[in-house]
Amino acid sequence: MTELFIGVVSHEGTRFPVNQGLEGLAASLSRALDKRGFTCQMKVNTKDAWTPAVLDITPQVAKRSPRASLQFEQVWKDYLGQGGWLTRARDSFTFLARHFKLTMQSLRPSFTATSKAAVRRLVNIELSHLQLWQQGLASGASWVLVIEDDGSAADIEDLADGLAGLLDSSHGVHGSKYVNLSASFQTAELGTGHLLSATDLPWRGHISRQIQQAERPITNTVCAIAYRAELLSAIVDEFAQLPMDPVIPIDFKLNAALIALRQRAVLTAGDCLQVEPPPIIQMSMHGMG
């Protein structure tokens, strides 16, 4: 029986081709976990699956998608529930300023072509994640770890020991449903610190890290998230209900799905874990590669 499915979101022409091969993060982690008695299955997805049949990226789609992304940022901030009236007032002013700037940019002749290319890229990333989720579920694995190809771990042994400990202990009282293993931004930048608290779960790697639990479902980045299969199945079902148009980043769309699952009590307090500092770094967000 496969205990962990590891999927890699990549594409031809990536800046990080090493992660498609045997020396990449996923392959190295799979070998390290195998030595620790875990049965892993790995899949690298380099396919760009967008076609006009999936979504006709019209000028209208190209214009409303950036607006939808901006609007969802506000939805997410409201969901996180951080700050008092002054913070909310400042956020509202910032939103209006950014919305005005986006409106002005959309009047430029070059905006549609640039936005259409960006939307197509976002669709391809979403479809790659979705395909790997589905393949992970089809594998019968208990857990599915999806890594984007800009993910990097400085210490594979630490990552393997820590992840092995999490997969073992997650069946106990701290039964988690997904684990954030990477970061694009600091917790303070994301405004999620007030939702996180320490657990007594040890990180079994040799580097000092803290395993935290969230009061409500949150993410940092989709660069590296481990999902319990039962939750991932619910996420895939939720994605089937979410519209493709307008197109928003996969990070935002996953957050929208998590909000919906929390509203239906599929996810509750403590179901989300986060490792601090993260064992996997998103290189593209840290000036690497």
N, C-alpha and C positions, 0 to 999 in steps of 0.2 A: 504493500500500500504506500502511495506517495504521501509523505507528511508535509512537504513544502514544494509548491510550484513557484519558480522564479521566472518572471517575465521581464524582458528588456524592451522598452519603447525606444526605437531608433529609426534611422532613415538613411538612404544612400546620400553620401555627401556630408555626413555628420562631421563635426569638428572632433568627435570623440570616438573614432572607429575602433580603438582598442577594446571598448566595452562590448563590441560585437563578437569578439573572439575568445580564445582559450585563456588569454591573460587578463581578460576584463573582470570587472567587479563580480558579475553574476556567476561566471564560471569559477572564479577563485573561491567565492563563498560556497558554491555548491560542493566543491571538492573538500573544503574545510569542514562543512557540515557532515559530509559523507564519512569523514574520519571520526566524527563524533556520534556516529550511529544513526544519522538521519537520512531518510530516503528522499532525494530531491529530483525534480524534473525541471528542465530549463528550456526556455524558448525565447529567441531573439526575433523581434518583429521589425523588419526594415521596410515594410510595404506602405506606400502612400495609397490609401484606399478611397480617397475622394474621387468621385466622378459627378458629372452634372445630374445623374440619376439620383445620387444621394442628396444633393442640394444644388439647386440652380442659384449660383451666387450672382444675383442681379445687382445693379447699382443700389437698389433699395435695401437689399440685404446688407450690402457693404456699408451703408450709412447707418442703419439701425442697430447693427451688431455692436459697434463701439459704444453707442448710447446705452444699450442694454447692459454692457459690462460695467459702465460707470454707475448705472442705477443699482446693479446688484451689490456693488461695493457698499452702498448705503444700507441695503437690506442686511448685509452681513454685519455691519457695525451695529445696527439696531439689535440684531440677534445676540451679539456678544454682550451688549448691555453695559458697556463701560462708560464711566464718567457721568457728571451731572449736567445741568442745563447749559453751563458755559461751554463744556466740551461739545455737546450736541449742537449748540448754536454755531460754534466754530466750524464743526464738520459740515453743517448745512451751508454756511457761507462758502467753504472750500468746494463743496459739490456744485453750487451755482456757478462759481468762477470756472471750474473745470468744464462744466456743461456749456458755458458760453464760449470758452476757448475751442471746444470740440465743434461747436456749431460753426464758428468762423473757419476752422480748418476744413470743414466739409464743403465749404463754398469754393475751395481751390480746385482747379481743373484736374490736378494730379491726385486728389484725395481718393477718388473712386478706385483707380487702378491700384494704388498702394494698399487701400483697405481690403480690396478683393483678394490680393495676395496674402495678406495677414489672416483673413477669414479662412481661406483655403488651408493655410498652415494649421490653424486651430482645429479645423475639422479633421485633418489627418491625424493630429495628436490625439484627439478624442477617440477616433475610430481605432487607433492602435491600442490605446488603453482598454477600450471595450472588447476588442478581439482577444487580448491577453487575459482579461478577466474571464471571458467565456471559456477560453482554453484551460485556464486554471481550474475553473469549476468542473469542466469535462474530465480533467485528470483525476478527479476524486481526492485531491489533496485536502488536508484539514485546514491548511493555511495557504494563502496566495500572496506572494511578495512581488510587487511590480516596481521596477526601478527604471527611471529615465536614463538615457545614455550619458548624461553629464553627471551622474552620481559617482562618487569616489570615496573609498574608505582608506584612510592612511594605515590602518592596522586590521588586516583581515582576521587574524586570530582573535583579537578583542571582539570584533563584530560577531564572529561565529560563536564564541563562548557566550556572549551576551544574548544573542538571538536564540541560541539553543536553550538557555535558561528561561527566557520569556515563553517560548513555545511549550516548555515543560510545565511551568508554573501557572500558565493561563487557565488550567483546568480547575484550579482551586478557588478559594474565596474571592480572589481578585480576577475572576473570569473576564478577561478583556475581549473585545470584538475587533478592535484594530489598533495598530501601533504606528505612530509617527516616528520614523527613524531618521529623517533628514530635516534640513531647514534651509529656507531661502532668506529669512529675516529673523532678527532677534525677537524673542517673545514680547518685549516691551514695544517694539515697532508694530507688532500685530495687534496689540491690545488684548492679549489672551491671558496675561499673567494672573489676573484675579480669578480665573476659572481653574487654575492648576494647583494641585497640592501633592505633597510627597506621599509615596506609598512605602510599605515595608518590603517591597519586592527588591531583591538585590540585583544589580547588574553584574553578571558573573564573569565579565571580561576583566582584564587586568588594569584597564584604565578607569579612573573614578568617574562614574556617571550616576545620575539619579533618574529613577523611573517615576514619572509623575502621572497622576490621573486627572482627567478633566471633568468638571461639574456637568458639562454638556458637550456634545460632539464638536470638535474643532479640528482644523488641519493647519499645517504650516506650509507645506508644499506637497504636490503629488510625486515629487522626485523619488521618494522611497516610502511606501506605506505597506505594511503587512496586514492583510485582512483575514479574519476567520471566514471560512467558506460560507457559513450560514448568513453572515452579514453581507458578504459580497453578492450572494444570490439576490438578496433584497435590494441592494444598490443597482444591480443590473436591471431588475424589474422596474425600479424607480426611473432609471434612465430611459427606459422604453416609453415612459409616460411624459417625459420632458421634451419640449419641442427642440428641433435642431435649429430652427430659425426663430429668433435671432441667435447668432453664434456667440457664445461667451467662452472664456478659457475653461479648460477641463477642471482646474482648481475651483473655479466659481461654481461650475455645474455640479461637481461632487459635493461642494458645500450646500448647494440647494437641495440635493438629494438627502444629505444628512439632516438638514433642518426638517424636511418632510418626514423622515423616519423617526426623528425625535418627537414630532407632533403626534405620531401614531404609537409612541412608546416602544417602538422597535429598538431604539437606543435610549439609554438612560444614563444617569450619573455613574462614572467609573468605567463605562464601556470603552472609552478612549484612553489610551496610554500614550505618553510622549517621553522620549529619552533625551535627557539634557546633561551635558552637551550632546548633540546628535552624533552618532557614529558614522553617518554618511553625509558628505558635503555635496551640495549642488554646485559644481564647478562653474557653470555659466553665470551664476549669481555672485560669484566671489572672484571674478577676474581671472579665472584659471582656464587653460585650454585655448 
